[in-house]
């Protein structure tokens, strides 16, 4: 099975530094796979907040994660700093697939690449359309856009 080569920093948009922690290491001496999913969620949330999406206040947008995953290209360890680049891989009516490339220290090729699919829901957890005022904000980081 052939693998897609790691992306470069130029393939991603907004970047957020994430300091690795000693407790994120596993018994094999590298960052645990579950840590990457936590970093991914943090990077996307930081982007949403920077983009002005009201997710952290009463009555704000409520996104549910419905799918996520990660592909690993190279090991990272504590005390590396990961630079998480965020982009949107797909924008639907009520959902968006956010993709994050993790770049170790000053490296240009991703050591890992992950994704999380968010669905915007109402108070009863039913999908609802992403508001028109936020669509251009998400489109600005749309891959190939």
C-alpha positions in Angstrom: 0.0 0.0 0.0 1.5 3.3 -1.0 1.2 6.3 1.4 0.7 9.9 0.5 3.8 11.8 1.4 3.7 14.3 4.3 2.4 17.8 3.5 4.5 20.9 3.9 3.7 24.0 5.9 2.7 25.7 2.7 -0.3 23.3 2.5 -1.8 24.7 5.7 -3.1 28.1 6.7 -3.3 29.4 10.3 -0.7 28.0 12.7 -0.8 27.5 16.4 2.2 26.4 18.5 1.6 23.4 20.9 4.2 22.6 23.5 4.5 18.9 24.1 4.4 17.7 27.6 6.3 14.9 29.4 3.0 13.2 30.2 2.1 13.0 26.5 4.9 10.4 25.9 4.1 6.7 25.8 6.1 3.6 26.7 7.7 3.5 23.2 9.4 6.9 23.8 7.3 9.1 21.5 4.1 11.1 21.7 1.1 8.9 22.3 -1.5 8.8 19.4 -4.2 10.0 21.8 -2.2 13.2 22.4 -2.4 14.1 18.8 -6.2 13.9 18.8 -6.2 16.3 21.8 -3.8 18.6 20.0 -5.9 18.5 16.9 -9.1 19.5 18.8 -7.1 22.3 20.5 -5.8 23.7 17.2 -9.2 23.7 15.6 -10.8 25.3 18.6 -8.1 28.0 18.7 -8.7 28.7 15.0 -12.5 29.0 15.6 -12.0 31.4 18.5 -9.6 33.5 16.5 -12.1 33.5 13.6 -14.7 35.0 15.9 -16.9 32.0 16.3 -18.9 32.2 19.5 -18.3 28.7 20.8 -17.3 29.5 24.3 -20.3 31.4 25.6 -24.0 30.7 26.4 -26.0 30.6 23.2 -22.8 30.2 21.1 -22.2 27.8 18.2 -22.3 24.2 19.2 -20.1 21.9 17.1 -20.1 18.1 17.7 -17.2 16.0 16.6 -18.6 13.1 14.6 -15.3 11.7 13.1 -11.6 12.1 13.6 -8.4 10.4 12.6 -4.7 10.8 12.2 -1.8 9.6 10.0 1.7 9.5 11.4 4.7 10.2 9.3 7.5 10.7 11.8 8.0 10.5 15.6 7.8 13.5 17.9 8.9 13.6 21.5 9.0 15.8 24.5 10.2 18.6 24.5 9.4 19.2 20.8 7.1 22.1 19.9 4.5 21.2 17.4 3.2 23.9 15.0 -0.3 22.9 14.2 -1.5 24.2 10.7 -5.2 24.3 10.2 -7.2 24.2 7.0 -10.7 23.1 5.9 -10.8 20.0 3.7 -14.6 20.1 3.0 -17.4 22.5 3.8 -20.9 21.2 3.8 -24.3 22.7 4.8 -24.0 21.9 8.5 -20.6 20.3 8.7 -16.9 21.0 8.1 -13.9 18.7 7.9 -11.0 20.5 9.6 -7.5 19.2 8.8 -4.4 19.8 10.9 -0.8 19.3 10.0 1.7 18.9 12.8 5.2 20.3 12.2 7.9 19.4 14.6 10.0 22.4 15.7 11.3 24.1 12.5 10.6 21.2 10.1 8.8 21.8 6.9 7.2 18.4 6.4 4.4 17.2 8.7 5.3 14.6 11.3 1.5 13.8 11.5 -1.7 14.9 9.8 -5.1 14.6 11.3 -8.7 15.6 10.7 -11.9 16.2 12.7 -15.4 16.5 11.2 -17.6 19.0 13.1 -21.4 19.2 12.7 -23.2 22.3 13.9 -26.2 21.3 16.0 -29.1 23.1 17.8 -30.0 22.6 21.5 -31.7 19.3 20.6 -28.5 18.0 18.9 -30.1 18.3 15.4 -27.9 19.5 12.5 -28.4 23.1 11.5 -26.9 25.2 8.8 -23.6 26.9 9.4 -24.5 30.6 9.6 -23.8 32.6 6.5 -21.6 35.1 8.4 -19.1 32.2 9.1 -19.1 30.5 5.7 -16.6 33.0 4.2 -14.4 32.6 7.3 -14.2 28.9 6.8 -13.9 29.2 3.0 -10.8 31.4 3.5 -9.0 28.3 4.8 -10.6 25.8 2.4 -8.0 23.5 0.8 -7.5 24.5 -2.8 -9.6 27.6 -2.2 
